[in-house]
Amino acid sequence: MAIGSEPRTTGKLAVPIGTDPVDPSRAPGTRIEGRSLRQVAWRRLRRDRGAMAGAVVVILLILMAVFAPLIVDLLGHPPNEFHQDTIDPATQLPEFRFPFGGFSAEYLMGVEPPFGRDIFSRIIYGSRISLLIAFLATMLSVVLGSTMGVIAGYFGGWVDTVISRAMDVFLAFPILVFAIALAGVVPDRAFGLSGDTLRIVLLIFIIGFFNWGYIARIIRGQTLSLREREFVDAARSLGARGPYIIFKEIVPNLIAPIVIYSTLLIPTNIIFEAALSFLGVGIRPPTATWGGMLSEAVRYYTLPHFVFWPGLAIFITVLSFNLFGDGLRDALDPKTR
Amino acid sequence: MAGPGPRPGRPSRPDIVVTYLGRRLIGAVLMLLVVSMVTFAIFFVVPLVAGGSSENLAARYVGRTAGSEEVADTAERLGFNDPLPVQYGRWLKGIVAGDEYDLGPSVERCPAPCFGYSFINRSPVWPELLDRLPVTLSLVVGAATIWLLAGVSIGVLSALRRGSVFDRAAMGVALGGVSLPIFFTGLLSLVIFSYGLGWTAPGSSFTPLLENPAQWAYNLILPWVTLAFLFAAIYARLTRAGMLETMSEDYIRTARAKGLPERRVVMKHGLRGALTPIVTIFGLDVSLLMGGAVLTESTFSLPGLGKYAIDAITTNDLPKVMGVTMLTAFFVVFANLIVDIVYGVVDPRVRLG
């Protein structure tokens, strides 16, 4: 594709400073105060209520994951502890005296059949797995994708051809089927790891590794158009060489798209992890994961709340990240609004 | 880009088309080769790298927990000890020309296309894949029709009435839709509509279309709607963004300026520009789902390709998983090829660029 069809400007530079609504508090005739691009973006973001709500929930979720042991200590029971007294031995379901599946002050979201594990604690602990894997997998994709994208876009020629083909291949991969296969073929002990640690590392690697093509494509396009810009020419005519141009002239202008697309990749990866655990090829029981809880809930469809809580947890988390990511994109790159 | 009119020394139009098609075809074959290498690596190299021996591998493939001597013997006979390129070559040859497996007491034949041989069922995988294909095909075609119609029309309306109540409501629902995993919406809709209200079939049954079309649709309506909901949300967001961008292009202003009716401006000029990226994504989405709508099928217990793969993982019957993986890759490469060809024929810039 011709360079002309690429977006001509990066998100950061595209902010048309003059179009920002005039601050009504400013008296007419006073001197116009200069604002940095970051300030402009921040003002836009702060005015976006959806994005701010998303950001608040995301921060709360991160705090929840970090302080999970503390929260569970105060309000719940250890996530893998059995509470057979809450389960009716005849039906294997939570006892009748606990309505809505054993919901009570002691068990804030009820208990899980058939062993009476505390759903609240498992939801809280599930957030740790979900966020940890999503964050690290996203980081892996972003590092791989940005590096490849910058290299392909800056150097062009056969380097670009090879990397672009690799991107195509990765974008065309049936990722879910591959991930299932990979998660399925790795033995219980491998690479000197075992148990949950092995599964977590494996999932981070699988999810991160299969997603880099998407970011690489965006970054390549941006680099391609940045490379031809006047300020890069200016730097070059002053004698700047490759590494200086890449790190001082191009990469700073790529920060905005990288931040936007990593924020939007996190929710995708949360769903990805949940899907693998739901299918039984992710984190293995009894470790609490939202996907795993959903797949166990299938057997108790007469009591929908086992489906409800983990589903709600995934929904709220993913929605908040999406809201925040959309807002961030609108704030940094007004063209897409 | 090309200037107007023919230039000397430039090949005539049919030649360009043929070269373009030829290049795409070669590209597709190369892509298949790469994907097949990766597939092979996942199933045969990764376990070795992860610390397994060829004997473990044989045990997992042959599905026996019998004596180690027997497993070692089987591993040797099935060629698990051969160098990896040899094994890869044999596997590739099997797909093209068929293969034979020496199981000791008997030699089993796996005719072409040999997408693997299940040692647990003692049968080739390919016929089973063919059995499962109609289920996945029915699911995907039905859902794709719904989501394409719903998603694109909602996206267009939203873009045209940007900021209206309809736009805000539709985009709110769409944002919710993309944030809900299919296995959650699927379970919820099963709980509500099947087990609760009894309106629809509780899944796990598939009736071929030709046998009883009404029953076919009745069994599939819930999976269709659930799957379509997710994708309609994605497509509505994409279409809206695309429409907003194209409608602010100069050629739209030109079309309006020369007095075209608004309807024509939107349908012929606006939508056309906005739909081009949608077509690419649609081709990719449909082909990926064709290789197994794993999540939908396992949520609704539909006996399609995806369910086949996931069931095989739980019974450790890896050749089946490998077969599905490879088949999906075929679909994806094939769909990419078709999308490329359609583009090349419709849009001359793509062909020459």
Interface residues (C-beta under 8 A of the other chain):
Chain A: M1 A2 D168 V169 L171 A172 F173 P174 I175 L176 V177 F178 I180 A181 L182 G184 V185 V186 P187 R189 A190 F191 P267 I271 A274 A275 F278 L279 G280 V281 G291 L294 S295 A297 V298 Y301 T302 P304 V307 F308 P310 G311 I314 F315 V318 L319 N322 L323 D326 T336
Chain B: M1 M31 V34 V35 V38 T39 I42 F43 V46 P47 A50 G51 G52 N56 R60 L175 G176 V178 S179 L180 P181 F183 F184 L187 L188 L190 V191 I192 Y195 A241 L284 L288 G291 G292 V294 L295 S298 T299 G306 A309 I310 I313 T314 N316 L318 V321 M322 V324 T325 T328 A329 V332 V333 N336 G353
